[in-house]
Amino acid sequence: MFCLKYKKSFFILFIVLSFIIVDQVRALTISPSLTKIEIAPGESKNQIVTLFNETDQPITFYSQVENFSANKVTNTPVFLGNVEAAGAARWFIVDPVSIKLASGEQKEVSIKIVASLTAEPGGHYAAVLWSDVAPQDGGVKTTSRVASLFLLTVKGEINENLQIISFNKVAGENKFDLQIENQGNVHLQPAGQLQILNRQGKVVAVTPINLLKQNILPQSRRDFSLLMSEKLPWGRYQAKVQIFFGQNKMVESSKIVFWQGPENVGYSLLSLVGILLIGGVIYKIAKRKVS
């Protein structure tokens, strides 16, 4: 009984401490959280990041540098450690590697990046991760970390190539789904617009694409949900998207045809059918009485 009670108390304590650790790390603010740098092989660049402790107690934060890639479907960062010799994480020097911040205090950290002489042209990706738990030998990852992402472009032969994988209208909604894939070797930030054209081919509505300025990493995809806010008259329309990226490049989707009807058209049709059925029944009853 004592052993069971002890285990239960230990488990509760473990859960409480876990939440405390998570809260502490989440209360760390890093600025900037994302940095883009263009660099040549063998060249060095310097960057300053600011750490701010939002908690009510002093905390020491420890840094780790890791390579990262994008999840090929969600495009969210996937951290890969620092074992790859050719990875960009090996180019980073963080000073200091750990930093103690009082409650409400902020300090600057210097980050020096020295690109390898053999770095291939295109995109290279690393993150400086901060945790309130010191890294263990062997590079064991901590569970809660805050990242400052670095998108590095090594100068040379750059392949900028975005393709529209799918574009369609959501049935029953004034919304379109768009999926774009980066088939090049460098990160790209698409911009553009959804255009709605009437029967005469005139643009009657426009919706901007990627107002949040999200990047798409090489060999990964990103989904965009495009809401058509304008209320269009009934009729037949066409929709297309134009995507601009890189150095004055553009890709355009095929046009899709859709019909814009009245709101609650389904209920209107059901009401009409109901009226016709009731009318038919009344007509048959009246006809029988007459005969």
C-alpha positions as CSV (number, residue, x, y, z in Angstrom):
1,M,0.0,0.0,0.0
2,F,2.8,2.4,0.9
3,C,4.6,1.6,-2.4
4,L,1.5,2.3,-4.4
5,K,0.9,5.5,-2.6
6,Y,4.5,6.5,-3.1
7,K,4.3,5.8,-6.8
8,K,1.1,7.8,-7.2
9,S,2.6,10.8,-5.4
10,F,5.8,10.6,-7.5
11,F,3.7,10.5,-10.7
12,I,1.7,13.6,-9.7
13,L,4.9,15.4,-8.8
14,F,6.4,14.4,-12.2
15,I,3.3,15.8,-14.0
16,V,3.5,19.1,-12.1
17,L,7.2,19.5,-12.7
18,S,6.7,18.8,-16.4
19,F,4.1,21.6,-16.7
20,I,6.5,24.0,-14.9
21,I,9.3,23.2,-17.3
22,V,7.1,23.6,-20.3
23,D,5.7,26.9,-19.0
24,Q,9.2,28.2,-18.4
25,V,10.4,27.5,-21.9
26,R,7.3,28.9,-23.5
27,A,7.8,32.1,-21.5
28,L,11.1,32.7,-23.4
29,T,10.7,35.1,-26.3
30,I,13.3,35.1,-29.1
31,S,13.6,38.0,-31.6
32,P,13.9,37.5,-34.5
33,S,12.3,34.1,-34.6
34,L,13.2,33.7,-38.3
35,T,16.2,35.1,-40.2
36,K,17.1,34.9,-43.9
37,I,20.7,35.2,-44.9
38,E,22.4,35.1,-48.3
39,I,26.0,33.9,-48.0
40,A,28.8,32.7,-50.3
41,P,30.9,29.5,-49.6
42,G,33.6,30.4,-47.1
43,E,32.0,33.7,-46.2
44,S,31.0,34.6,-42.6
45,K,28.0,36.5,-41.4
46,N,27.0,37.8,-38.0
47,Q,23.5,37.9,-36.5
48,I,22.2,39.2,-33.1
49,V,19.2,37.6,-31.4
50,T,17.5,38.8,-28.3
51,L,16.3,36.6,-25.5
52,F,13.6,37.8,-23.1
53,N,12.6,36.0,-19.9
54,E,8.9,36.6,-19.3
55,T,8.7,34.5,-16.1
56,D,8.8,35.8,-12.5
57,Q,12.0,33.9,-11.7
58,P,15.6,33.8,-13.0
59,I,16.3,31.0,-15.5
60,T,19.4,29.8,-17.3
61,F,18.8,28.9,-20.9
62,Y,21.1,26.6,-23.0
63,S,21.5,26.6,-26.7
64,Q,21.8,23.8,-29.3
65,V,22.2,24.2,-33.1
66,E,20.4,21.6,-35.3
67,N,19.7,21.2,-38.9
68,F,16.1,21.2,-39.9
69,S,13.9,20.4,-42.9
70,A,10.3,20.8,-43.7
71,N,7.6,18.1,-43.3
72,K,6.8,17.4,-46.9
73,V,3.0,17.6,-46.3
74,T,2.5,20.2,-43.5
75,N,5.8,22.2,-44.2
76,T,6.4,22.5,-40.4
77,P,10.0,22.3,-39.2
78,V,11.5,18.8,-38.5
79,F,14.6,19.1,-36.4
80,L,17.4,16.7,-37.4
81,G,20.2,17.1,-34.8
82,N,23.8,18.0,-35.7
83,V,25.3,14.7,-36.9
84,E,25.4,15.5,-40.6
85,A,28.9,16.8,-41.4
86,A,27.7,18.8,-44.4
87,G,24.8,20.3,-42.5
88,A,24.5,24.0,-41.9
89,A,24.3,23.5,-38.2
90,R,28.1,23.0,-38.2
91,W,28.5,26.6,-39.5
92,F,27.2,28.2,-36.4
93,I,29.0,29.7,-33.4
94,V,26.8,30.9,-30.6
95,D,28.2,33.2,-27.9
96,P,27.4,32.7,-25.2
97,V,26.1,29.1,-25.5
98,S,24.2,29.5,-22.2
99,I,22.7,32.6,-20.7
100,K,21.1,33.4,-17.3
101,L,18.2,35.9,-17.4
102,A,16.6,37.5,-14.4
103,S,12.8,37.8,-14.4
104,G,11.8,40.3,-17.1
105,E,15.4,40.6,-18.3
106,Q,16.5,40.5,-21.9
107,K,20.0,40.0,-23.4
108,E,21.6,39.8,-26.8
109,V,23.3,36.7,-28.1
110,S,25.9,36.8,-30.9
111,I,25.6,34.2,-33.6
112,K,28.4,33.8,-36.2
113,I,27.8,31.8,-39.3
114,V,30.8,30.6,-41.4
115,A,29.6,28.8,-44.6
116,S,31.6,25.8,-45.6
117,L,34.0,26.2,-48.6
118,T,32.3,23.2,-50.2
119,A,28.7,24.4,-49.5
120,E,26.4,23.7,-52.4
121,P,24.3,26.5,-53.9
122,G,20.7,26.7,-52.7
123,G,18.9,26.6,-49.4
124,H,20.5,25.3,-46.2
125,Y,18.5,25.3,-42.9
126,A,19.5,25.4,-39.3
127,A,17.9,26.4,-36.0
128,V,19.3,27.7,-32.7
129,L,17.2,26.0,-30.0
130,W,17.0,27.2,-26.4
131,S,15.9,25.2,-23.4
132,D,16.1,25.5,-19.6
133,V,17.7,22.0,-19.5
134,A,21.3,21.6,-20.4
135,P,22.0,19.4,-23.4
136,Q,23.2,15.9,-22.4
137,D,26.2,14.1,-23.8
138,G,25.4,12.5,-27.1
139,G,23.1,15.2,-28.2
140,V,20.0,13.9,-26.4
141,K,17.1,16.2,-27.2
142,T,15.1,18.0,-24.6
143,T,11.3,17.9,-24.8
144,S,10.6,21.7,-24.7
145,R,12.6,24.1,-26.8
146,V,12.1,27.5,-28.4
147,A,13.7,27.9,-31.9
148,S,15.2,30.7,-33.9
149,L,15.1,29.5,-37.5
150,F,17.7,30.4,-40.1
151,L,17.0,30.2,-43.8
152,L,20.4,30.4,-45.6
153,T,20.8,30.8,-49.3
154,V,24.3,29.8,-50.6
155,K,25.1,31.8,-53.7
156,G,25.6,30.0,-56.9
157,E,23.3,28.2,-59.3
158,I,19.9,28.6,-57.8
159,N,16.8,26.7,-59.1
160,E,13.6,28.6,-58.3
161,N,10.7,26.3,-59.2
162,L,7.2,26.5,-57.8
163,Q,4.4,24.3,-59.2
164,I,0.6,24.4,-58.5
165,I,-0.3,20.8,-57.4
166,S,-4.0,21.3,-57.0
167,F,-6.6,24.1,-57.2
168,N,-10.3,23.5,-56.7
169,K,-13.4,25.1,-55.2
170,V,-14.9,23.7,-52.0
171,A,-18.4,22.4,-52.7
172,G,-21.1,24.5,-51.2
173,E,-18.7,27.2,-49.9
174,N,-17.2,30.5,-51.2
175,K,-13.8,29.0,-50.6
176,F,-11.0,27.6,-52.8
177,D,-8.2,25.1,-51.8
178,L,-4.7,25.6,-53.3
179,Q,-1.6,23.5,-52.9
180,I,1.8,24.6,-54.0
181,E,5.0,22.5,-54.2
182,N,8.6,23.8,-54.2
183,Q,10.5,21.7,-56.7
184,G,13.6,23.9,-56.6
185,N,16.7,24.0,-54.4
186,V,15.9,27.1,-52.3
187,H,13.1,28.4,-50.1
188,L,10.6,30.6,-51.8
189,Q,7.9,32.9,-50.6
190,P,5.0,32.9,-53.0
191,A,2.6,35.8,-53.5
192,G,-0.2,36.3,-55.9
193,Q,-4.0,36.3,-56.2
194,L,-7.1,34.4,-56.8
195,Q,-9.1,35.9,-59.7
196,I,-12.8,35.4,-60.4
197,L,-13.9,36.2,-64.0
198,N,-17.4,36.6,-65.3
199,R,-18.8,35.3,-68.6
200,Q,-17.1,38.1,-70.5
201,G,-13.7,37.3,-69.1
202,K,-13.6,40.4,-66.9
203,V,-12.0,40.1,-63.4
204,V,-14.8,40.8,-60.9
205,A,-13.2,39.7,-57.6
206,V,-9.7,39.3,-56.3
207,T,-8.3,37.5,-53.2
208,P,-4.6,37.9,-52.2
209,I,-2.5,34.8,-51.6
210,N,-0.1,34.3,-48.7
211,L,-0.6,37.5,-46.8
212,L,1.3,35.9,-43.9
213,K,4.4,35.7,-46.1
214,Q,5.0,32.0,-45.4
215,N,8.0,30.3,-47.0
216,I,8.0,26.9,-48.8
217,L,11.2,24.9,-48.3
218,P,12.6,22.8,-51.2
219,Q,10.8,19.5,-52.0
220,S,7.9,20.4,-49.7
221,R,4.3,21.6,-50.1
222,R,2.1,24.2,-48.5
223,D,-1.7,24.4,-48.5
224,F,-3.6,27.7,-48.8
225,S,-7.3,28.3,-48.1
226,L,-8.6,31.2,-50.2
227,L,-11.9,32.8,-49.1
228,M,-13.9,34.7,-51.6
229,S,-15.4,37.5,-49.6
230,E,-17.3,39.3,-52.4
231,K,-20.9,38.3,-52.9
232,L,-21.4,37.7,-56.6
233,P,-24.7,37.8,-58.6
234,W,-26.1,34.5,-59.8
235,G,-24.4,33.1,-62.8
236,R,-21.5,31.2,-64.3
237,Y,-17.9,32.2,-63.4
238,Q,-14.3,31.1,-63.8
239,A,-11.5,31.1,-61.3
240,K,-7.8,31.0,-61.6
241,V,-4.7,31.7,-59.5
242,Q,-1.5,33.5,-60.4
243,I,1.6,32.8,-58.2
244,F,4.6,35.1,-58.3
245,F,7.9,34.0,-56.7
246,G,11.7,34.4,-56.9
247,Q,13.3,36.7,-59.4
248,N,10.2,37.8,-61.4
249,K,8.8,34.3,-62.0
250,M,5.2,33.4,-62.3
251,V,3.0,30.3,-62.6
252,E,-0.7,30.3,-63.4
253,S,-3.3,27.6,-62.8
254,S,-5.9,26.4,-65.3
255,K,-9.3,28.0,-65.1
256,I,-12.0,26.2,-63.3
257,V,-15.7,26.8,-63.9
258,F,-18.3,27.2,-61.1
259,W,-21.8,28.4,-60.7
260,Q,-22.8,31.0,-58.1
261,G,-26.3,30.5,-56.9
262,P,-28.5,32.2,-54.2
263,E,-27.8,31.5,-50.5
264,N,-29.7,28.7,-49.0
265,V,-30.6,27.4,-52.5
266,G,-30.9,23.9,-51.2
267,Y,-33.7,24.9,-48.8
268,S,-35.4,26.9,-51.5
269,L,-35.5,23.9,-53.8
270,L,-36.8,21.6,-51.1
271,S,-39.6,24.2,-50.3
272,L,-40.5,24.3,-54.0
273,V,-40.7,20.5,-54.2
274,G,-42.8,20.4,-51.1
275,I,-45.2,23.0,-52.5
276,L,-45.5,21.1,-55.8
277,L,-46.2,17.8,-54.0
278,I,-48.8,19.3,-51.7
279,G,-50.4,21.0,-54.8
280,G,-50.5,17.7,-56.6
281,V,-52.2,16.0,-53.7
282,I,-54.8,18.7,-53.4
283,Y,-55.5,18.6,-57.1
284,K,-56.1,14.8,-57.0
285,I,-58.5,15.1,-54.0
286,A,-60.4,17.9,-55.8
287,K,-60.6,15.9,-59.0
288,R,-62.0,12.8,-57.2
289,K,-64.7,14.9,-55.5
290,V,-65.8,16.4,-58.9
291,S,-66.0,12.9,-60.4
